[in-house]
Amino acid sequence: MKKEKRNKIEKVIDKTGLPKEIIENKTKLILIGDDELTIENHKGVMKFEEDSIEINAKPKPIKIVGHSFSIEKIDDEVIFIKGKVKSIDYSY
């Protein structure tokens, strides 16, 4: 069943040209070096501290650990974070 669903998703991606994360409704993280993080397709910030951030993401929350964090931009689709990223945890 999962393979059949995967094939349908791949066909939609091929036909529409839309990014996979949009079709599958998943959060996309872009880390540049260890000091700039862009999070796309999020569901909001659950917790913000200077040394950790918890993001309500799809399919599950994400915890970012580091220091000197600041949110440079946030809107309904994108969060842009600056600061030193030490780890990104998808399993907490």
C-alpha positions as a Markdown table, in Angstrom:
| # | Residue | x | y | z |
|---|---|---|---|---|
| 1 | Met | 0.0 | 0.0 | 0.0 |
| 2 | Lys | 2.8 | 2.5 | 0.9 |
| 3 | Lys | 4.6 | 1.8 | -2.4 |
| 4 | Glu | 1.3 | 2.5 | -4.3 |
| 5 | Lys | 0.9 | 5.8 | -2.5 |
| 6 | Arg | 4.6 | 6.7 | -3.1 |
| 7 | Asn | 4.1 | 6.0 | -6.9 |
| 8 | Lys | 1.0 | 8.3 | -6.9 |
| 9 | Ile | 2.9 | 11.1 | -5.1 |
| 10 | Glu | 5.8 | 10.8 | -7.6 |
| 11 | Lys | 3.4 | 11.0 | -10.5 |
| 12 | Val | 1.9 | 14.2 | -9.1 |
| 13 | Ile | 5.4 | 15.7 | -8.5 |
| 14 | Asp | 6.4 | 14.8 | -12.1 |
| 15 | Lys | 3.2 | 16.3 | -13.6 |
| 16 | Thr | 3.0 | 19.5 | -11.6 |
| 17 | Gly | 6.7 | 20.2 | -11.1 |
| 18 | Leu | 6.0 | 21.2 | -7.5 |
| 19 | Pro | 8.6 | 20.5 | -4.8 |
| 20 | Lys | 8.2 | 17.1 | -3.0 |
| 21 | Glu | 7.9 | 18.8 | 0.4 |
| 22 | Ile | 4.9 | 20.8 | -0.8 |
| 23 | Ile | 3.1 | 17.8 | -2.2 |
| 24 | Glu | 3.8 | 15.7 | 0.9 |
| 25 | Asn | 3.1 | 18.6 | 3.2 |
| 26 | Lys | 6.5 | 18.3 | 5.0 |
| 27 | Thr | 8.7 | 20.9 | 6.7 |
| 28 | Lys | 11.9 | 21.8 | 4.8 |
| 29 | Leu | 15.1 | 22.9 | 6.7 |
| 30 | Ile | 17.9 | 24.7 | 5.0 |
| 31 | Leu | 21.1 | 25.0 | 7.1 |
| 32 | Ile | 23.8 | 27.3 | 5.8 |
| 33 | Gly | 27.1 | 26.6 | 7.7 |
| 34 | Asp | 26.2 | 26.4 | 11.4 |
| 35 | Asp | 24.8 | 29.9 | 11.8 |
| 36 | Glu | 21.8 | 30.4 | 9.5 |
| 37 | Leu | 18.7 | 28.2 | 9.4 |
| 38 | Thr | 15.6 | 28.6 | 7.2 |
| 39 | Ile | 12.5 | 26.5 | 8.0 |
| 40 | Glu | 9.8 | 26.4 | 5.4 |
| 41 | Asn | 6.3 | 25.0 | 5.7 |
| 42 | His | 6.2 | 25.1 | 9.5 |
| 43 | Lys | 3.2 | 25.2 | 11.9 |
| 44 | Gly | 4.7 | 27.8 | 14.3 |
| 45 | Val | 7.2 | 28.2 | 17.1 |
| 46 | Met | 6.4 | 26.1 | 20.2 |
| 47 | Lys | 9.3 | 27.4 | 22.4 |
| 48 | Phe | 12.0 | 30.0 | 21.9 |
| 49 | Glu | 15.0 | 30.5 | 24.1 |
| 50 | Glu | 18.5 | 31.8 | 23.3 |
| 51 | Asp | 19.9 | 28.3 | 23.3 |
| 52 | Ser | 17.0 | 26.2 | 22.0 |
| 53 | Ile | 14.0 | 26.5 | 19.7 |
| 54 | Glu | 11.2 | 24.0 | 19.3 |
| 55 | Ile | 9.3 | 24.2 | 16.0 |
| 56 | Asn | 5.9 | 22.7 | 15.3 |
| 57 | Ala | 6.8 | 21.0 | 12.1 |
| 58 | Lys | 5.3 | 18.4 | 9.7 |
| 59 | Pro | 5.2 | 15.5 | 10.4 |
| 60 | Lys | 6.6 | 16.0 | 13.9 |
| 61 | Pro | 8.2 | 18.7 | 16.1 |
| 62 | Ile | 11.8 | 19.7 | 15.7 |
| 63 | Lys | 14.2 | 20.9 | 18.4 |
| 64 | Ile | 17.2 | 23.0 | 17.5 |
| 65 | Val | 20.0 | 23.4 | 20.1 |
| 66 | Gly | 22.8 | 25.9 | 20.0 |
| 67 | His | 23.3 | 29.4 | 21.3 |
| 68 | Ser | 22.8 | 33.1 | 20.5 |
| 69 | Phe | 19.6 | 32.4 | 18.5 |
| 70 | Ser | 17.5 | 35.2 | 17.1 |
| 71 | Ile | 14.5 | 35.0 | 14.8 |
| 72 | Glu | 15.2 | 37.3 | 11.9 |
| 73 | Lys | 12.0 | 36.7 | 10.1 |
| 74 | Ile | 8.8 | 34.7 | 10.7 |
| 75 | Asp | 5.6 | 34.4 | 8.8 |
| 76 | Asp | 3.0 | 31.8 | 8.0 |
| 77 | Glu | 5.4 | 29.9 | 5.7 |
| 78 | Val | 9.0 | 30.7 | 6.7 |
| 79 | Ile | 11.2 | 31.1 | 9.8 |
| 80 | Phe | 14.7 | 32.5 | 9.4 |
| 81 | Ile | 16.9 | 31.9 | 12.4 |
| 82 | Lys | 20.5 | 33.2 | 13.1 |
| 83 | Gly | 22.8 | 31.8 | 15.8 |
| 84 | Lys | 25.1 | 28.9 | 16.3 |
| 85 | Val | 23.4 | 25.6 | 15.6 |
| 86 | Lys | 24.8 | 22.6 | 17.5 |
| 87 | Ser | 22.1 | 20.0 | 16.8 |
| 88 | Ile | 18.7 | 19.4 | 15.2 |
| 89 | Asp | 16.6 | 16.8 | 16.8 |
| 90 | Tyr | 13.7 | 15.2 | 15.0 |
| 91 | Ser | 13.0 | 12.5 | 17.6 |
| 92 | Tyr | 12.2 | 14.2 | 20.9 |
